[in-house]
Amino acid sequence: MNSSVIVFPGSNCDRDIAVALEKMQFKNQMVWHKETTLPKSDLIVIPGGFSYGDYLRSGAIAGKSLIINEVIKAANKGCLVLGICNGFQILTETGLLKGALLRNKNLKFINKDVNIKVENNETKFSYKYKKNQILKINIAHNEGNYFTNSDHLKKLNNENLIAFKYCDKHGATKEENNPNGSLENIAGIYNSNKNILGMMPHPERMIDKMISNNDGINLFSSLIN
């Protein structure tokens, strides 16, 4: 399976995601933001970081970059697209995912491991997980507070488009288990066709028990299979 990782000035998780993909036997290529064509790709990943230094707002400039035009075309044709952290923010800026990532509720940068619950395990990104499985995944963001309008929130729930929710170790999705203030504890969402996933937690950091845990690995094993 062929994957492409888009790299922007300020990306800082591009090598992490490349390691995760290559560990799972993806044939991966790194694609610089100034490129105007994409290599043959079954999966496109927009990694975390601080693209363009987060000037204007997170993901705003990256969402207008040259390569993003090709990402949008590929996504609209059904290519799988994964946006992690800043990548999720970029996807909302392009309109590939609806909503916005606002400042965290405490107005501080958060970097810690949190529990998230698998809300939908019937997608190409998630079928190796169990429904309601609880994962411990790292977050590191300043603008992870997901917000959308009431009509879209209703659609997310009705069409099972919520991928993950922040929770406690027992799976409870209460306000005290919400690190950034996201609506309904949302940690990740799909588009209507479920070929695009945006998520704030970093699964690529959780692929090896020696350095963290391997709770993120089944996302990549779902995709490769």
N, C-alpha and C positions, 0 to 999 in steps of 0.2 A: 504494500500500500504506500502510495506516494504522499508525502506531506510537505508543506511549505510553511516556514515561520517568517512572518513579516517583522523586519527590524527597523525601528525608528531611532533618531537621536534621542537618547534618554531611556530607551528600553534597557531594563536591567535583569529581566528574567528570561531573555531569549535563549541563553545558553542552557539554563535549567530545563526549559521545555524541550530543547533539542536533545539533551541527555535522556530525558524521559522517553521521548519518541524513539530514539535509536535503541534504547534498552528493550523496547517492545518490538523491535525489528521493522519500524517504519524506514522507508528510504527518504530521508529528510534533506531539504535544501533551505538555506537561509536566503531571504529575499530582501534586499535593501529598498527603502521607501521610495527612492527615486526611479526604480525600475518601472517600466510601462507594460511589461508582459509578465505573466506568471508561468512557471514551469508546470508541466502536467501534475495536477494535484487532486488527490481524493479528499484531502483534509487541509484546510488552511487554519493556522493558529496565529492569533494576534496576542502577543505576550504581555505580561505585566511590566510595570516600570513607570516612568514619568516622561512620556513622549513629548518632545519639544519643551521639556521643563515644566509641563503643565501650565504654560502661559495661556492667557485668556481664561480657559477652564480645562479641566482634565479631558484629554482626547479631542479637543476642538480642532486643533491644527492638524493632527494626524488624520482626522476624519475627512480632510480636504487634500490629502497627499496624492501623488500620482498613482501609486500602486493600489490605493483603495478603490479606484474606479474599476480595476480588474477584479478585486475581491468582491465587489458588489455584483458584477456581472456573473461571476462564478457562483456566488451564493444564490442568485436568482435562478440559476440553471439547476440548483439542487446540490451543489458541492457542500460538503460538511465544513462548517466554520465554527471554531472555538475561540472565544474571547475571554481571557482571564484577567481580572483586576482592571488595569488600564485598558486592556483589550475589550472588556465589557463596556467600559466608558466610551471607547471609540465606536463600538457597534451601535450604541444609542445615538452617537453624534451622526452616524451615517444614515440612520433610520432603518437599518437592518433589524434592530430590536427597538421596541417602543419603550418610552419612559426616560428617566434621567437618574444619574447618580449624584446626589447632593452631599454637602459636607456632613461628616459624622455628627451625631446628635450632641456629643460633648465637645465638638469643634477641635478635636485632637487627633493626631495620627495614631492608629492602632496597629500594633504588631504582636500577635499572640496566636496560640492554637485555640480553636473553638470547635464546638460540636455542631455538625449539620446533619439534617435528616434527608434521606432520599425520598422525594415526593413522587417521582415518576421513574419507574425502572423499565419502561416499555419503549425506550428510544435507542438509537444506535450509539448514544453516548453512555447509556446507563444500564443496559440489560444484564450486565455481569453483577450488578448489585441486587440486593433484595429490597422490596418495597418497605419503606420506613426504616431501612438500615441506618444506623448512626455512625457517622465518620468523624474522626478528629483531623481537621485540616487547618493549616496556617492561613491567617489573614494578615495583610499589611497594606493599609490604605488610609487615606485622609478623606476621600469622597466615595464612601461605599453605601450611603443611605439611599436605597432604591425607592423611587417615587414614580407613580403614574396616575392617570386620571381614573375615575371610578368605573367608566365603561371598559377600559382596558383591564383593570384589575378584575372585574367580573369575568371578562373573557379568559384571563389567565387561569382563573379557578374553574370555569365551566369547561374549558378545553384541555385541562390537565397540562398547562404550559409552565407551571412552576416546577423547576428542577430540584431545588434544594431549599430548605429553610433552616435558619439558626435555631438551635434547641439546646436543652441540657443533656446530660448523659443518659437520661431516661427517655428522651425524645419529646419532652414538653416544650412547646413553642410559646413561651411566655415572654412578657416584655423584659423581664430581668435577664433573659437569655439572648437578647437582641443587642449585639455589640455596637451597632451604628445607627439604629433607628429606622431601618428599612420597613416599609409597609408589610404587615403580616409576616415579619421575620424573613422576608425573601432574600435568599443568598444567590439565586441563579434562576434564569428563565430561558425558555425556548421561544422561537418564532412559531407561527401557526403550522408550518410544514415540518417542524422539529428537526430541521437540518442545521440550525444555528443555535448554539448555546453560549450564553454570556453568564459568567459567574465571578463573584469577588474572591472567594477562597482559592488557594493555590494548590491544585492537586499534584502538580509537578514537583512540589517540595516533599510530597509524601509517597515516595516510591521505593524506599529502602529502610528497613528496620534498623540498620546500623546507625543511621543519622537522624531518623525521625520515626516514621512508621510507614506502612505501605497501604494506607487507606485510600490513597489516590490512584493506585495502579489499575484498579478495575475500570476506571474511566477509559484508560488507554487500551486495555485489553478488550473492552467492548468495541472500541473503534477498529482495532486491527483485525477483529474477527467479523 
